[in-house]
């Protein structure tokens, strides 16, 4: 099956990255490069003047970000592959929105794989907003990819997460339990540590639902005040002191 060529715009402030990206694009017959930009203002002009199917977008663009560019096009229909140097927080933002990304320096195989994937993948505007929130240090939601589809969860909905081998179950305050085929450690890194705490090798809890620490068996009680749902979760011995100090300092 012959694909219609993707009309691609490169937006990156590093000339070396733009050069290697163009080299990789030139190897493909399903790509039409319409231009390149090194900053957000120039990219805005290009996007307004041209039909773009795919944006290869750097995250850090001077004093702005790729999300600042997307915010000016709330109804955009093009797809996006983010390009970023290894920046822990930027990478967390992309993962929490389940967005396609490439790490600098860009490997040729990874590049072509990302192009192939993006042809088949639909990403909602909400997923970009979720990632932007995390990049701006204002995390409120997370996107998780389950067998049923993509779920965008408000962090305040998540009571706790439980590990089951390589799977993680999210227990939400409405009683639903979406399951993700990723280990718990992945979400320990993604969920904000100010609210979510790994209390046991099998559990991460939202401290806003904690109502009691039981000293006799080293466990905590979670309770949803509206539904009355309660859950007792074990606390590992090595986490005991940390949990007690944390709960003692809550206001």
N, C-alpha and C positions, 0 to 999 in steps of 0.2 A: 504494500500500500504506500503510495507516494504522499508525503505530507506537504502541505502548503508551507513555504519557507517562513520561518519566524523572523519578524522584523525586530532587530535587537539594538538597544542603546546601552553603551557602557558609561557608567558614572563612577569614576575613581580618581582620587587626587594624586595617585602615584603613577608616573609615566611608565615605569617599568612593568607595572601590573597591566596597564592598558595595552602595552605592546605584546606581552605574552598572551593576554586574552584574545587579542586580534589574531595572533598566530594560530591559536587553537580554533577560533571561529572559521578561519580560512580553510581549515581541513574538512569542513562540513558542507554538504550541498543543500542542507535544509535550513540554512541561516542566511539572512540578508542584513548585513550591518548597515545601520542608517546613520550612525554617528557615535561620537564619544565626547564626554564632558569631564571636567575636573572639579566642579563645584555645584552647589545646589541652584544658584540663580541661572546658570547656563543650562542646567538640566531641565529646569522649569520651562524655559523657552523652547527647548527641543521637544519636550513632551506635548506642549501646546500646539506646535506646528506640524507634528508628525504622528502617524499611527504607529504605535509601538506594541508589539506582542510580548516582548520579554525585556526586562530591565536587569542588567548585571550591575548591582548597586553596592558600593562601598558603604560601610556603616559610619565610619568616622570621616567626615568631610570638612576639614578645618574646624570651625567652631560650631558646625551643625552636624546633623546625622542624616542617614538615609531615611529615617522615619519622619524627619522634618519635611523632606521632599514629598513623601507619600501623603502626609497630612494635608498638603495643598491640593491633592487630587482625590477627594473622598469617594468619588464614583469611578475610580480607575478600573479598567478591565484587563490591563496587561498583567502578566505574571512576573514574579520577582525572584531572583537568586541573589542573596546577599553575599558579599565578599568581605572578609574581615581578617585582620591579624589576630593572633590568639589573645583575646581580651576576655578574661573570665566572666565579666559582667555582660558584655555584649553577647558572648556565646550562650550564657544563661538565658538572655532575653530571646534569642532565636529558638533555643530548645523549648522554652516554656510556651512559645507560640507554635511549635512544630512547623517551623519554616525551613525552606531549603537554604543551605549556605555552603560556601567554600572557604577554607582557611588559606591564608597566605603563608608561604608561597603556594600558588595553585598548581596542583599536580594534573597532568594531562588526563589521566584515566578518570580522576575524580571530576574533572570538568565535564567530560563527555557524558559521564553517568548522570550528573546533575541536569544537564540539558535534556537527556532522554527522560528522566523522571518528571521534569517540570511539564512536559507535554501531556502527561497523563494525570497530573495532580491539580485539583482545584483547591484554592486557599481562600477563605472568607476574609472580609475586611476586619471582622472581629479578631481574627488571629493576629493580624498585624497590630491592632490596637493593644492586644494583650502583650505582645512583645515590646511595643513602645513603652508601655507602662513600666515594665521591668527595667528597660534601659534607662528610664528617667527616675529609677529608684522609688517608684510609686506602685509596687505590685498589688493588684487587687484580684486578678484572675489568673487561671492557668488553663491551657488547652491540653487535653489528653486524647490519645488516639486508641480507641478500642475496636473490637470486632464490629460493633454496630456503626461506628463512625467517629467523628470528632466531637468531643464534648468540651464546651467552654464552661469552666466551673469558677464561681466566685469563691475566693479563699475562705470566706466566712461560712460557706456551706459545708466545708470539709471538717468532719469531726475527728476522724483518724484514718490512717492508711495501714494496711496489714500485708506483710510479705507472705507469699506462698511459692517457694522455689524462685523461679525467674519471673514470677507474676506479682503484681501489686493490685490490691483491691482498695478502692476509695469508698469509705463509708460516709455518706452524706446525710445531712440533717433531715432530708425528706424521706429517708429510708432506702433510697436507691444505692446500688453498689456496683458502679462501673469497674471493670477489670482491665488492666493494661498489661501487655506482655513485655514489661520492663521490670528490673529489680528495684527494690525499695531504695537502694542507695542512690539511684538516679534522681528520685524525688527528694531525698534528703538534701541534695545539692541544689535543687530547683526551688523548693519551698522556702519562704523567708524564715530564717532562724529566729527572728524575734517573736514569731507566733507558733511555729511548728518545731517540735522537739523529738528527737530520736530517743525514746525511753527504753528501748529494748531492741534486740536484733531483728525482731519481727514487727515492730510498731513505731509509727510516727504519730504524735497526737497534736491536736490544736489545743493549746493551753487555755483558750477562752472557754472550753467546755469542761475543764477540770474543776470538780467540786470537792474532792477529798483525796488526801494521801493517807493510805492505810499503812501504818508503821509495822503492824504485826506480821504482815505477809509481803510488805514492800510492793504495793500496787497503787494505782490511782483509779478513781472513779470519774468517768465522763458522764455528763448529764445534759440533755437538751431540755431547757426549761419549759418550752411550749408543749412538746409532745410527751415529756416525762421519760423518754428513752434513756436508759442508763447502760453503761458498759464498764466492766472492770478489766483493767489492762495491767499486766505485770511490768514492773520496773527492774531492770538489771541491777545487780549489786553495785557495779562500778558507776552507775548513773544516780544512785540513791542520794548522795550528798548534793550533787548538782541540782536535782529536782527539788529537794527540800529548800535549798538556798533560793532557787528561782521562785518557787511558790511563796516563800516567806517574804520576798521582796515585791510581790504584786500589789498594785494599788487599785 
